[in-house]
Amino acid sequence: MLYTIVPEEYIFAVSDDVGHFQEVAYLGRQVLVQPVDQRRCQIVQLLSNDPSDFLVTALSPGNIIAFP
Amino acid sequence: MRLDQGAKTEDLPSEKDSPTSANVETMQEFGQLRLPSTESNLHVMTIVGQIEGHMILPPQNKTTKYEHIIPQLVAIEQNPKIEGLLVVLNTVGGDVEAGLAIAEMLATMSKPTVSLVLGGGHSIGVPIAVGARYSFIAETATMTIHPIRLTGLVIGVPQTFEYLDKMQERVVRFVVNNSGISTECFRELMFRTGELARDIGTVVIGKEAVQARLINEVGGLAQALAKLRQLCRGGE
């Protein structure tokens, strides 16, 4: 049961042009990545609750990394 | 990790796909493998977009996943190096069960927790905001308080209403028990007409949430962190 201000038709709208993300471990942290090609992917989001992790440039969103 | 392997990877295509060579490549490209060891004693949890529970939402939704948040809360509660938790909310609501689960976990943590509503803390974001020991709302942040809706196949029997009312009651009871707001006041905000364009309910902005005693204080990052540090030192 959803309790949200977003109308159901927006939540379940069908759209093709959105990226599919994958969760991988990188440098010991969980990151959400979007595949760029077979071997590389781009960091979309860092999934951590330690604020100091967000100061690590290697983990910044936008970084292209080899698929860990 | 051995540095000297880096130069060899080109000559050895068979090794290219091994996990070791992938790490070496990463190191060559970005020059970093070790994380700095500075660890913060205050952790931060951001709850953004839709709160995702039983159902995986379509990919155009930005979501905060139950299965990410719950283990993190357990880890924070257990890790002796972590003293407190700041919960930053900018959510449009989401799954009732997942939202209430996160709120209950926050409310029952022994470590100090402070929530900060930035942007919006709507619908099921309200129990999460009040679940923390002390709550802040930014001056411009909003919270929408409205009734739960039933969508999809609805059987037109009185039991449907009773079921809906029960679900509603879970949210109302949690919010009333964990904040200063009274049941009457919260229900009045929830069922008010004429304020929302597509729904009944209310939008409270910044200090209105404090006046309704839903949120403890209007403030931003500095106030929230100062309060968290104070709670960590044993203050109230």
Boltz contact constraints between the chains, C-beta under 6 A:
constraints:
  - contact:
      token1: [A, 1]
      token2: [B, 96]
      max_distance: 6.0
  - contact:
      token1: [A, 3]
      token2: [B, 93]
      max_distance: 6.0
  - contact:
      token1: [A, 3]
      token2: [B, 96]
      max_distance: 6.0
  - contact:
      token1: [A, 3]
      token2: [B, 123]
      max_distance: 6.0
  - contact:
      token1: [A, 3]
      token2: [B, 124]
      max_distance: 6.0
  - contact:
      token1: [A, 3]
      token2: [B, 148]
      max_distance: 6.0
  - contact:
      token1: [A, 4]
      token2: [B, 92]
      max_distance: 6.0
  - contact:
      token1: [A, 4]
      token2: [B, 93]
      max_distance: 6.0
  - contact:
      token1: [A, 4]
      token2: [B, 94]
      max_distance: 6.0
  - contact:
      token1: [A, 4]
      token2: [B, 123]
      max_distance: 6.0
  - contact:
      token1: [A, 5]
      token2: [B, 92]
      max_distance: 6.0
  - contact:
      token1: [A, 5]
      token2: [B, 93]
      max_distance: 6.0
  - contact:
      token1: [A, 5]
      token2: [B, 122]
      max_distance: 6.0
  - contact:
      token1: [A, 5]
      token2: [B, 123]
      max_distance: 6.0
  - contact:
      token1: [A, 5]
      token2: [B, 144]
      max_distance: 6.0
  - contact:
      token1: [A, 6]
      token2: [B, 92]
      max_distance: 6.0
  - contact:
      token1: [A, 8]
      token2: [B, 151]
      max_distance: 6.0
  - contact:
      token1: [A, 11]
      token2: [B, 61]
      max_distance: 6.0
  - contact:
      token1: [A, 15]
      token2: [B, 60]
      max_distance: 6.0
  - contact:
      token1: [A, 18]
      token2: [B, 59]
      max_distance: 6.0
  - contact:
      token1: [A, 18]
      token2: [B, 60]
      max_distance: 6.0
  - contact:
      token1: [A, 20]
      token2: [B, 59]
      max_distance: 6.0
  - contact:
      token1: [A, 27]
      token2: [B, 35]
      max_distance: 6.0
  - contact:
      token1: [A, 47]
      token2: [B, 68]
      max_distance: 6.0
  - contact:
      token1: [A, 49]
      token2: [B, 43]
      max_distance: 6.0
  - contact:
      token1: [A, 49]
      token2: [B, 44]
      max_distance: 6.0
  - contact:
      token1: [A, 49]
      token2: [B, 45]
      max_distance: 6.0
  - contact:
      token1: [A, 49]
      token2: [B, 72]
      max_distance: 6.0
  - contact:
      token1: [A, 50]
      token2: [B, 40]
      max_distance: 6.0
  - contact:
      token1: [A, 50]
      token2: [B, 43]
      max_distance: 6.0
  - contact:
      token1: [A, 51]
      token2: [B, 40]
      max_distance: 6.0
  - contact:
      token1: [A, 51]
      token2: [B, 44]
      max_distance: 6.0
  - contact:
      token1: [A, 52]
      token2: [B, 38]
      max_distance: 6.0
  - contact:
      token1: [A, 52]
      token2: [B, 40]
      max_distance: 6.0
  - contact:
      token1: [A, 56]
      token2: [B, 35]
      max_distance: 6.0
  - contact:
      token1: [A, 58]
      token2: [B, 30]
      max_distance: 6.0
  - contact:
      token1: [A, 58]
      token2: [B, 32]
      max_distance: 6.0
  - contact:
      token1: [A, 66]
      token2: [B, 22]
      max_distance: 6.0
  - contact:
      token1: [A, 66]
      token2: [B, 25]
      max_distance: 6.0
  - contact:
      token1: [A, 66]
      token2: [B, 26]
      max_distance: 6.0
